[in-house]
Amino acid sequence: MFRPEPGAGVVTLTAGLVVLAAILWFVGWHYAYAKRRGLQIELAPVVQTQRERWISTLQSIRAEDLRELHQLLSRTMREILGERAGRDLSTWTVADLRASGKFTSVCGLLESWEQPAFGPVSQADAEESVRRAVEEVSSW
């Protein structure tokens, strides 16, 4: 008949906790590493034809109301940033873009569009919003 040594349960429990802690540490490290790596972006140089195409796209945006206009501007600007970065940035928040360190000037612009896009009442100027987007792209 099998009879475990006294204290074998404590050893087994301790070993299990050590293995669990190691697994949790690895998962946490991997998540943090992947997050940091995911925010690292290399921007491609902007070619004049790209800049002109982007400006034309921004200037052609029309919408029924301010909310729709600012949502379109935000989506279009993220598409432009994604093209420039060579990866999909459509789901990145302003905080993610800011954390990458590459889009700090655009972050202010995107934040200024959040209130008109999602607020109950907007006092934003549509022409001013488009002009600021064009100025931003022109500065690249």
Secondary structure as GFF3:
##gff-version 3
##sequence-region A 1 140
A	DSSP	alpha_helix	8	39	.	.	.	ID=ss1
A	DSSP	alpha_helix	48	59	.	.	.	ID=ss2
A	DSSP	alpha_helix	66	85	.	.	.	ID=ss3
A	DSSP	alpha_helix	94	100	.	.	.	ID=ss4
A	DSSP	alpha_helix	104	118	.	.	.	ID=ss5
A	DSSP	alpha_helix	126	138	.	.	.	ID=ss6
###
